[in-house]
């Protein structure tokens, strides 16, 4: 899948993942460009009720961050200034094929420019603390006669 780096976005079909924190900017952009932007489909991604990023390890032992937010499939009918919410993917698939792929593979990786390093560090520290406390608790259970 190719990323569209041009601004303004040329006419075409695109998809982008919008985190919950970016939803207001996305909605404002769609509203401001109602004459040239049409949202065709969306899929909400909710993996953590507390709002923290969650990760999974795939079969190659790569860590995949799962995000809370929405993937949008949209069409641009005329050159439209982009709102800088990462780089949209150029879509060549039908909306049904896109929806099927996103449903079967819900791991969304945000654009590196959209990642807040402080929030990522806090999430990793929280995860480390949970693992450490779990190990302590397990150690006490195992030592108990």
N, C-alpha and C positions, 0 to 999 in steps of 0.2 A: 504494500500500500504506500503510495507516495504522499508526501506532505505538500500542502500548498503554502509557499513562502511569499507569494506576491501580495502586495497591498496597494490598491484595493483588490478584493477577491474578484477574479473574473467569473463570468457566468459558468455555472456547473453545479454538480451535486457534491456535497461534503458531509463529513461527520466529525463530531468533536465531543469530548467528554468534559462536562462542566461539573465541578465540585459544588457542594452545597454553599460554600463561601462565595462562589462566583455566580450564583444563580441570578442575583439582582442585576449584575452587569450584563449578563447574557440576555435577560428579559428586556432590559432597556435597549440593547442593541437591536434585538428583533423588532421591538415596537418602533424604534426610530427609523428602521429600514423596511417597514411593512410593505412598501411598494416593490421591493426587489428581493426580499428574503421570505421564503415560505418553509416552515418546519413541516416535514413530511412524516417523521416518526421519532419516537423517543423511547428509551428504556431506562427505568430507574434502577440504580444499583445501591442496595442497602445491605451492608455486611456487618455493621457494628452498631448496636443500639446506643452506645455511649458517644458516638461521633468520632472515635479515634480510628486512625488507619489500622488495618489488619493486614497481616501478611500470610502467605501460604508458601510452601516449598514444592516446586514441581518435580517431575521425575528426573530432571537433570540436576537437581539440588540447587536450582536458581531460586532466589527469593522473589516472589511476585507480590507487589503491594496491591491490595484491593482497596478501592476508594468508595466513599459514599458520594453519590451524585447522580447525574443523568447523562446518558449518551444521546446526542441529538443527530438526526439525519436531516439535512436541510438543503434547499435549492436556492441558488442565487441567479436571478434572471438578467441582471445588469451589473457592471462593475460597482462594488460596494465596499466602502472602507471597513477594514477588519477591526474588531474591538480588542485584539491582542490577548485572547484567552488561549494561549498556546498556539499551535499550528494545526489547522484542520486537515483531516485526511481527505484526499480526492477520492470520491466514491465512483466506482464503475459497476458495482453490484446493484441489484434491485433492492428496494427497501425491505422486501421479504427475506432475501438472502442475507442482508445486513442484520436484520432482527434475529434471524436464526443463529448466525455466527455469534452475535453478542449475547444471546441467551445461553448458548452452549459453552462459551468461553468468556465469563464475566470479569476477567482480570483486566482492569483498565490501568494503564500507566500514564500519569500526567506528564505534560511537557516539563522538562527540567527547570525552565524559567518560572514555572508556576508553583514550584515546591518552596515552602517556607522552611529554611534549614532549622530554625529554632523549634518549630513545631515538630519536625522530624526527630530532632535530638530528644525532645521531651517524650515523644512516643517511644523511642528506643529505650530511654531510661526507665520509663514506666514498665515496659515489657521486661527489661532486665530485673527490675525490682520484683515483679510478679514471679519470675523464674527463680530468683534467689529465695524468696519467701516460701515458694512451693518446695524447693529443695530442703530448706530448713525443716519445714513441716514433715516432709517425707522422711528425713533423717530421724526425727523424733519418733515417728511411728515405727520405723524399722528397729530402733534401739529399744523400744518398749518390750519388756519380757512378757 
